Amino acid sequence: MWMQDEERQLAECIARLAYANPFLPERIDCEREILGSEFAAERRFWHVDQGSEHVGAIQARVEPLVEALGDRLRAGERPSASELRLYRDVVLYWVYNRYEADFLGLVERQDHGTRRVGFYPRFAADYERVVDLAGGFEGETGVEHMFAFFFQVRRAFHLIFRQIYGGSEPVARLRASVWQSVFTHDMRRARRSLFRRMGDVTTLITGPSGTGKELVARAVGFSRYIPFDSERQAFTEDFESSFYPLNLSALSPTLIESELFGHRRGAFTGALEDRPGWLEACPPLGTIFLDEIGEIDSTIQVKLLRVLETRTFQRLGDTRDRPFQGKIVAATNRDLAREMERGTIRTDFYYRLCSDRIETPSLADQVTDAPGEFRSLIERLALRAVGEDEARSLTDETLAWIRAEMGLDYPWPGNVRELEQCVRNVMIRGRYDAQPVARSGSAGRLEALLAESRLSLPELETLYIQTVYSDAGTYQAAARRLGIDRRTVKAKLLRDSPSGPRGQAN
């Protein structure tokens, strides 16, 4: 056989690792199998604190394997079809990691735009050498494409990990979900052909207010595939220059239409000249982020539905069809399925939006899963508020206040946004007075549903507990009023009720 048993086993592990979702346990499983006793991480999910050192150790094992197999190919030894497929996967992993630091430098440097990339000639020489030995690759095989794809992979990993902060399992799964939104679950298919088509897929981000939906949208938008021009030795676009955020809840319907679709002169009062909208200004590799998509009325839903279905639109007051070539990412803290049942969201519009969905976890979910991460998050917010010299002392002060006055099981209905204001309040006034959310709203909803006799007994119990909690403000106070254990209150609100503390954050 062309490969020895140990070489085949290592090559199979490398092939799985090369195409694994880096934020799922499958990556940890591959690294553990490759490194054996050298594997040191204890987490189920990859984390920079315990995973970075593994990359170099694995590359040290891949290098001699690539050299040995390459020598056999140069000597005229011929592998089987399965062995050749493994060799191709191994050399792709080897080339990527050989230039991983260079790609990261492109992401991090301030002038990463469309300037000449100095290490491309070295990359091209290495890549073409191993490609010639392997007899080419399936799908896209050009060096320009693989250079662009590797840059996308390194950029996506960096942006997803840095934009989405935290070490809890809900956050790790969020990162993995964003990765799939960029590359799908099948990276081989993404590399071969889907890199061209991912802009056609609309991504919908759902979750409570204050959970970082715009950060997720930026990670998706900034991670799009950007072609490389080998003649200019530069990328065709700057990945940071084509992200267009629009908060729909802050605009009237007429302004939303004008901002999105543009208008012709005289289309409405104040339209003094022709004006292109964001759909027209967005380049093919750009991304439009529509925040609060659940707030728009049915007329705009119909117009956006046409964009999603036909990729065309018309300016206000115009009859000419214009193409939309970018990607749409939308976000909402509303339950769109429920809004669809109520008739405020069109069914056809909803199903066009949800072809790719990401859900952001609440802060309560993160803290429940990994209590030790709570201090790290506070310290990160304190660093933003007061700088490095004072961050630790403000963190200690904030955490002490929360423990003494709010309890570590406070549900944080405003999520990370509320926690940030808690840090700033403690910084300024030495205290944070949490405000119970939606007291009259919960009571009014309960009264209306009782009048309509629309509640089952379990739903009545859950909604009543929610109403008492909304008025009391904390688990402990609600438990005292209800005569039950606070853990029962928490379990009901966080697990059984879609409109408990998570819904109140809306």
Buried (B, 14 or more C-beta within 10 A) or exposed (E): EBBEEEBBEBBBBBBBBBBBBBBBBBBBBBBBBBBEEBBEBEBEBBBEEBBEEBEEBBBEBBEEBBEEBBEBBEEEEEBEEEBBBBBBBBBBBBBBBBBBEBBBBBBEEEEBBBBEBEBBEEBBEBBEEBBEBBEEBEEBEBBBBBBBBBBBBBBBBBBBBEBBBBBBBBBBBBBBBBBBBBBBEEBBBBBBEBBEEBBBBBBBBBBBBBBBBBBBBBBBBBBBBBBBEBEEBBBBBBBEEBBBBBBBEEBEEBEBBBBBBBBBEEBEEEBEEBBEBBBBEBEBBBBBBBBBBBBBEEEBBEBBBBBBEEBEBBBBBBEEEBEBBBBBBBBBBBBBEEBBEEEBBBEBBBEBBBEBBBBBBBBBBBBBBBEEBBEBBBBBBBBEBBEEEBBEEBBBBBBEBBEEEBEEBBBBBBBBBBBBBBBBBBBEEEEBEBEBBBBEEBBEBBEEBEEEEEBEEEEBBBBBBBBBBBBBBBBBBBBBEBEEEBEBBBEBBBEBBEBBBBBBBB
